Amino acid sequence: MDFWPTPANMVCGLGPGDRVIDIRTPGEYERWHGFQGLPRDGLSCLDCLGAVNPRMLPKKITAARPILVHSPRPDGANAEDKCESVKSTQRGAGWKKLLKNLIAEYLHQLGYEAEVDPATDGERIDLLTHAGSRRIAIRVELDKLKVDDFKAARRQLQLQQKDTEVLWVTFGCSWVDVAKAVGIRFLEEPPSRGVIDVGGVFPVVDAGVFTFGTRGLTPAKPFGLGYFLERFLEGGVQNHPIAGERRGWAGTNAWDQNIRHLVRTREAAEQQQTQLEQELVEAKRVHQERLRALELEAVAAESRAALAENETVLERERVAVAKDERDGEKAHRIAATTWGAGVENLRDTSIVSRLGLRRHPEFVYPQPAEAIDSGSASNLRRLLRASSPWALAVMTAILPLVSVVYLASADTFLTAGDLWSMVALVCVGLLPAAVALWLNGRWCWALDNHSKLRGHRRANGFLHRCGQREHSLNFFDAWLLLCIVESAALVAWIVLNFS
């Protein structure tokens, strides 16, 4: 088992009535060696309860000394192997009885009364002693007692042993720090103080006792169980809570130092807490200021985002308008290119077209007319300006013809003399051709694809292209020929009728 070495030689065994016998005690070897009327194998092993007999080790460097050895088993099995198998699971109950008796003897040596296995009302105690006015019960647990079983036993002891201090001496238990208990282990070398020889091994306290260090209470180094019992009975150590349910033993001076350390630690913690609170307040203030700044930045960013969104919408609208204009320009370019190609083809294939249109050195797509105002007044003015040449052309084509017919039929006009009447009629008859020639040299009657109007001024002079667009012979050119034919017909008719 952990921290419980097996002694090199067995020196203690159980005698009649479960009395522990130490063969090293003067007279015990002679009493049990040779049997002196006692049955053979009168002693039993503390672990396996098998029969053991005393034997004297021969003298070597030191004096001869007695030991106990296992007697042969009746079934022929190896007694040592049987004992080892028992010790591998749990040490025998004889060790507990031995430890209790040795603690009682140690207390007697210190001058205290000690009763082993006193009678109780229910829950057992292993030793009962007194130190002044203190009534002290000692409970020894060398088995790993479960926490729930320990708590139940402690409650029962508190009920039945009133006004009694209970000290738990444990081995391998996990609840040492929640009770008035100490944990022990066994060593092969004796401690410097408080030596209790338990059959060749020595118990030392290695859990539950604390000393004061630089950082408060720290676990004490292992020391003899007897020294702890001595300090405990003298009142030199006390058991108090350390943290939460955790408890421990320490000297009065150590507790005083620990209390002062705790006070200093608490004051330092309070100062640190105050400083942290101040830092927290300052951090909150800085955080709030930063938060307000971020909120302002967020508002500004939202404003910029809204403005950018509006600009994006406007830009998209402009892009859409530009795209529409581009598509219109593209359509206009395609139409104009197709129309120009048709004009050039017409000129090359028609004699009449070659008379009215001069060859363009290189067909170049003209720039479209600038956008016109869509207002009603502007549209009206453009319509009037475009229709005025039409009205003038119609009037110059009809009025001279009507005038000639009227003057020729009127007798009042012919009384002025035949020669002057004929000259006047000839001038009136030539008026359509003159007006048509003048109009044809100033206005172009081709349809403008951009403005969808006719009647814009020529840019290149009489019978030249207008510069607004490329075009072939059109209705106005035919009207010019019609007016010339009309004037020639009127002059011929006048000459034939008044000659």
Disulfide bonds with the S-S distance in Angstrom:
none
